[in-house]
């Protein structure tokens, strides 16, 4: 005979330690750049992350300092005419944060450098019958330096890679110092309604030239959010960001290049 039983297990989690979570980007695009501040919460907390308001947030290149404005809870924005310059190192500074509401204010910082990026020559889309998807192919010369890239895909001006688990992040070991000649950098799968593409659709490829450290951060974050192999393997280690004073998250600065094409 077969039988089974269940046993209630009361797992005690330490939810007392709250930390600041930072999501910040600064690029060569002339646009509103945003820094989002939230706080960690209980493992079983199933609502949106709690915003951190009232902070003083600045981005500086060592000469010029930009003061960000909190236009919504926990979201701090630069003026719309702001842009980063290649070769500059930008420091994010966050002050006046009382994460535990105990009257103790703390300060956090991070820095990131913008490296140059080559202009994309063109892109092409090729349908793959085996995978039932359109492959986005990139044509660009990669300089003979060690570089790291993130690839975003837009369809009809809508960003498809809109969560951190979706963009492709790579180094250039396979084509360093060479012409890519149509390397595949993204797919539009028929099985996903938002990705399924038709003749006449406009596809845009956006490349970020990122730092080695940010590439590692994104890859570790993507690994941590995917199913574990084997099934009952241990939990992943915490993903390490670049924010000081025990905060989690990342502040990255990068250059961009874009190119559009139409599916025929």
C-alpha positions as CSV (number, residue, x, y, z in Angstrom):
1,X,0.0,0.0,0.0
2,X,1.1,3.6,-0.7
3,X,0.5,6.5,1.6
4,X,1.7,10.0,2.1
5,X,1.6,12.7,4.8
6,X,2.1,16.4,5.0
7,X,3.8,18.4,7.7
8,X,3.4,22.1,8.4
9,X,6.8,23.9,8.5
10,X,7.1,27.3,10.0
11,X,10.0,29.0,8.4
12,X,11.4,31.9,10.3
13,X,12.6,34.7,8.0
14,X,14.5,37.7,9.2
15,X,12.5,40.6,7.7
16,X,13.9,43.3,10.1
17,X,16.8,44.4,7.9
18,X,15.6,46.9,5.2
19,X,17.9,48.1,2.5
20,X,17.7,50.7,-0.3
21,X,17.1,49.4,-3.8
22,X,18.5,51.6,-6.7
23,X,17.7,51.4,-10.4
24,X,19.5,54.1,-12.3
25,X,20.6,54.8,-15.9
26,X,22.4,57.6,-17.6
27,X,23.2,57.6,-21.4
28,X,24.3,59.7,-24.3
29,X,20.7,60.2,-25.4
30,X,19.2,63.7,-24.8
31,X,16.2,62.7,-22.7
32,X,14.8,62.5,-19.2
33,X,17.0,60.1,-17.2
34,X,15.5,58.4,-14.2
35,X,16.7,56.9,-10.9
36,X,14.2,54.8,-9.0
37,X,14.5,54.3,-5.3
38,X,12.6,51.6,-3.4
39,X,13.2,49.6,-0.3
40,X,13.4,45.8,0.3
41,X,10.5,44.1,2.0
42,X,9.3,40.8,3.4
43,X,9.7,37.7,1.3
44,X,6.0,37.2,1.5
45,X,5.1,40.8,0.6
46,X,3.1,40.7,-2.6
47,X,2.5,44.3,-3.3
48,X,4.5,46.8,-5.3
49,X,7.9,47.8,-3.8
50,X,7.7,50.7,-1.4
51,X,9.1,53.9,-2.8
52,X,11.7,56.0,-1.0
53,X,10.7,59.7,-1.2
54,X,12.4,62.8,0.0
55,X,15.9,61.9,-1.1
56,X,18.5,64.3,-2.6
57,X,19.7,62.7,-5.8
58,X,22.5,64.1,-8.0
59,X,24.5,62.9,-11.0
60,X,28.0,64.5,-11.5
61,X,30.9,64.2,-14.0
62,X,33.2,65.9,-11.5
63,X,32.7,69.3,-13.0
64,X,28.9,69.7,-13.6
65,X,26.3,68.4,-11.2
66,X,22.7,67.6,-12.1
67,X,20.0,67.7,-9.4
68,X,17.2,65.3,-10.1
69,X,13.6,66.1,-9.2
70,X,11.1,63.6,-7.7
71,X,8.2,63.8,-10.0
72,X,6.5,60.7,-8.7
73,X,6.9,58.6,-5.6
74,X,10.5,57.2,-5.5
75,X,11.2,58.2,-9.2
76,X,13.8,61.0,-9.6
77,X,14.3,62.6,-13.0
78,X,16.8,64.8,-14.8
79,X,15.8,67.8,-17.0
80,X,14.8,66.6,-20.5
81,X,17.8,68.2,-22.2
82,X,20.3,66.2,-20.2
83,X,22.8,63.8,-21.9
84,X,26.0,62.0,-21.1
85,X,29.4,62.4,-22.9
86,X,31.7,59.6,-24.1
87,X,34.8,59.3,-21.9
88,X,33.2,60.8,-18.8
89,X,32.7,59.0,-15.5
90,X,29.4,59.8,-13.8
91,X,28.8,59.5,-10.1
92,X,25.3,59.0,-8.6
93,X,25.0,60.5,-5.1
94,X,21.9,59.8,-3.0
95,X,21.5,61.7,0.3
96,X,18.9,62.3,3.0
97,X,17.6,58.7,3.0
98,X,16.1,57.5,6.3
99,X,15.4,53.9,5.2
100,X,14.2,52.7,8.7
101,X,12.4,55.9,9.6
102,X,14.4,56.2,12.8
103,X,15.9,59.7,12.3
104,X,19.2,58.4,11.0
105,X,20.0,59.7,7.5
106,X,22.3,57.8,5.2
107,X,24.2,58.4,2.0
108,X,24.8,56.2,-1.0
109,X,26.9,56.4,-4.2
110,X,27.9,54.6,-7.4
111,X,29.8,55.5,-10.5
112,X,30.0,54.4,-14.1
113,X,31.9,55.4,-17.3
114,X,30.6,56.0,-20.8
115,X,32.6,54.3,-23.5
116,X,32.4,55.0,-27.3
117,X,30.2,52.9,-29.6
118,X,30.3,52.5,-33.4
119,X,27.3,53.4,-35.5
120,X,25.3,50.5,-36.8
121,X,25.5,50.2,-40.6
122,X,22.3,48.3,-41.0
123,X,20.0,45.6,-39.7
124,X,18.2,42.8,-41.5
125,X,15.4,40.4,-40.6
126,X,15.4,36.7,-41.6
127,X,12.6,34.3,-40.9
128,X,13.7,31.0,-39.3
129,X,11.2,28.2,-40.1
130,X,12.7,25.8,-37.5
131,X,12.2,28.2,-34.6
132,X,9.2,30.0,-36.1
133,X,10.7,33.4,-35.4
134,X,12.3,36.4,-37.1
135,X,16.0,36.8,-36.4
136,X,17.3,40.4,-36.1
137,X,20.8,40.5,-37.7
138,X,23.2,43.3,-37.1
139,X,25.9,44.7,-39.4
140,X,28.5,46.8,-37.7
141,X,32.3,47.0,-37.2
142,X,33.4,46.1,-33.7
143,X,36.6,48.0,-32.7
144,X,39.7,46.0,-31.6
145,X,39.1,46.7,-27.9
146,X,37.4,44.6,-25.3
147,X,33.8,45.7,-25.4
148,X,30.4,44.7,-23.8
149,X,27.0,45.2,-25.3
150,X,23.3,45.1,-24.5
151,X,20.7,44.7,-27.3
152,X,17.2,46.0,-27.2
153,X,14.5,45.3,-29.8
154,X,11.6,47.5,-30.8
155,X,8.6,46.6,-33.0
156,X,6.6,49.5,-34.4
157,X,8.2,51.8,-31.7
158,X,7.2,49.5,-28.8
159,X,10.1,48.1,-26.7
160,X,9.9,44.3,-26.6
161,X,12.8,43.7,-24.3
162,X,11.2,45.7,-21.5
163,X,12.3,43.5,-18.6
164,X,15.9,42.8,-17.5
165,X,15.5,39.1,-18.3
166,X,15.0,39.7,-22.0
167,X,17.8,41.8,-23.6
168,X,20.9,39.9,-24.9
169,X,24.1,40.9,-23.1
170,X,27.4,39.8,-24.6
171,X,31.1,40.5,-24.8
172,X,32.8,40.8,-28.2
173,X,35.2,37.8,-28.0
174,X,33.6,36.2,-31.1
175,X,34.1,39.2,-33.4
176,X,36.5,41.5,-31.7
177,X,38.2,43.8,-34.2
178,X,36.0,42.5,-37.1
179,X,32.9,43.3,-39.0
180,X,29.9,41.4,-37.6
181,X,28.4,40.7,-41.0
182,X,24.9,40.0,-39.8
183,X,25.3,38.4,-36.4
184,X,22.0,37.5,-34.8
185,X,21.2,39.7,-31.8
186,X,17.5,39.0,-31.1
187,X,14.4,37.1,-32.1
188,X,10.7,37.9,-32.6
189,X,8.8,34.7,-31.8
190,X,5.5,33.8,-33.4
191,X,4.3,32.2,-30.2
192,X,4.3,35.5,-28.4
193,X,1.5,37.9,-29.4
194,X,3.5,41.1,-28.8
195,X,6.5,39.7,-30.8
196,X,4.8,38.2,-33.8
197,X,5.7,40.2,-36.8
198,X,4.3,40.7,-40.3
199,X,5.5,42.3,-43.5
200,X,5.5,46.1,-43.2
201,X,6.4,46.1,-39.4
202,X,9.2,48.4,-38.5
203,X,11.9,46.8,-36.3
204,X,14.5,48.9,-34.5
205,X,17.7,47.6,-32.9
206,X,19.2,49.6,-30.0
207,X,22.7,48.8,-28.8
208,X,24.1,49.9,-25.5
209,X,27.9,50.0,-25.0
210,X,28.0,48.9,-21.4
211,X,30.7,48.2,-18.8
212,X,32.1,44.8,-18.0
213,X,30.7,45.1,-14.5
214,X,27.1,45.9,-15.7
215,X,27.2,43.0,-18.1
216,X,28.1,40.7,-15.3
217,X,25.3,42.1,-13.1
218,X,22.7,41.6,-15.8
219,X,23.8,38.1,-16.6
220,X,23.8,37.1,-12.9
221,X,20.3,38.7,-12.5
222,X,19.0,36.8,-15.5
223,X,20.4,33.5,-14.2
224,X,18.8,34.2,-10.8
225,X,15.4,34.7,-12.3
226,X,15.4,31.5,-14.4
227,X,14.4,28.0,-13.3
228,X,17.2,26.2,-11.5
229,X,19.0,23.2,-13.0
230,X,18.9,20.7,-11.5
231,X,15.3,21.2,-10.2
232,X,16.2,21.0,-6.5
233,X,19.5,22.9,-6.6
234,X,20.3,25.4,-3.9
235,X,19.2,29.0,-4.0
236,X,21.4,31.4,-6.1
237,X,23.7,33.8,-4.4
238,X,22.7,37.5,-4.1
239,X,23.4,39.5,-7.2
240,X,26.0,42.1,-6.4
241,X,25.4,45.6,-7.7
242,X,27.6,48.8,-7.5
243,X,25.7,50.9,-4.9
244,X,27.7,51.7,-1.7
245,X,26.6,51.4,1.9
246,X,24.9,48.0,1.7
247,X,22.2,49.1,-0.9
248,X,21.3,46.8,-3.8
249,X,20.8,47.5,-7.4
250,X,22.8,49.3,-10.1
251,X,23.6,52.6,-11.6
252,X,25.0,52.4,-15.1
253,X,26.1,54.9,-17.8
254,X,26.4,53.9,-21.4
255,X,26.5,55.1,-25.1
256,X,23.9,54.1,-27.6
257,X,23.5,53.3,-31.3
258,X,20.3,52.6,-33.2
259,X,19.1,51.4,-36.6
260,X,15.7,50.6,-38.1
261,X,14.5,48.2,-40.8
262,X,11.2,47.0,-42.3
263,X,10.2,43.4,-42.6
264,X,9.6,42.5,-46.3
